[in-house]
Amino acid sequence: MPNNVIVELDTLQNSATHFRDLVNEPRCHYTLFQQTRKFNLVCSAMDIIDDTIFALRSYAQHNHDDQGLAYLEIFGVLQTLSIQQDAIRELYRIIAGCPIDLEDQYPDIKAIRDTRIRVAGHPVGGLASSHFLVRYTVSKWGFELWKFDQSGSHDAEHVDLLALIKKNTLALDGALRSLNGMIEAEQRSHKEKFLGKSLEEPFNLLTYFSEKMFQGVSKRNPIGLVGLESIREIIKNFRVGLEERGQHFQEADFVLHDIPKLAYALDKLERYMRGDETQTEDDAYIVATFIRHEMKHLRQIAKEIDSDYQVQPPGK
């Protein structure tokens, strides 16, 4: 038999990559990361799916006539298909919060799992029968399996490993696509809560308040304090909006570093406007320029988050 390319594996790989992208979305990733065991299990399951796809693709593309090696590949392929199934089950349990009955929803899964038990799990007495691989039929791509039940009667079936791989892959791709759909639906639902709520909107008066702030730099004009308090209010509203959208924003660099530096600069400028003689007008101008620059930076971040929260229709 010539080397084989199982295109279904590429389809499953695409679904697995999409799943990885979805759970690495900051809000989902942050939530998972708060529960170390679940986070590690999801990472393990994702890696298992990627690794087994890699292994199966290599298996299908390399032909040989070594019967001893074929035995190892038979056991390995059947175990690999079972491992993939378990990984999908684990992802459903953690991400969807409920188990999935793969064997009920995808009948091919049950048949594949039964074959694995009879051949590579419990061939001696498994499923109340004894099973034998007929050696002269064993090749890299399949074999004939005999079954003897307790009465002594027997039957035989041909096992096509490539066919099992394709069936397993199609079933698991369907299950993973459904799980991806659940995640996407939850993400859309979350974003829909903030339709019409713009993080950037409070920044619309930033230019006006910045002008007031710079007026305060000149001869410590009291109007500058109005500008400072208004800028603080913009920052406060921005942070409240972030908290509503998810705790993961609290670990963003601009929250951990930029906003505290802004708060420090605003306090420093306020002390100047209230008469701190240790600061000159030039000092105050430099601080005010920093505040204006950083506020423009925050406004750009708010705009980008608003853009990300534009709800996409299903399938986009």
Secondary structure, DSSP 8 states (H G I E B T S, - for coil): ------HHHHHHHHHHHHHHHHHTSHHHHHHHHTSHHHHHHHHHHHHHHHHHHHHHHHHHH-----HHHHHHHHHHHHHHHHHHHHHHHHHIIIIISS---HHHH-HHHHHHHHHHIIIII-TBTGGGEEEEE-GGG-BTTEEEEEEEETTS-EEEEEEEHHHHHHHHHHHHHHHHHHHHHHHHHHHHHHHHTTTT--SSGGGGGHHHHHHHHHHHHGGG-THHHHHHHHHHHHHHHHHHHHHHH-GGGGGSHIIIIIHHHHHHHHHHHHHHHTT-TTS-HHHHHHHHHHHHHHHHHHHHHHHHHHHHTS---TT-
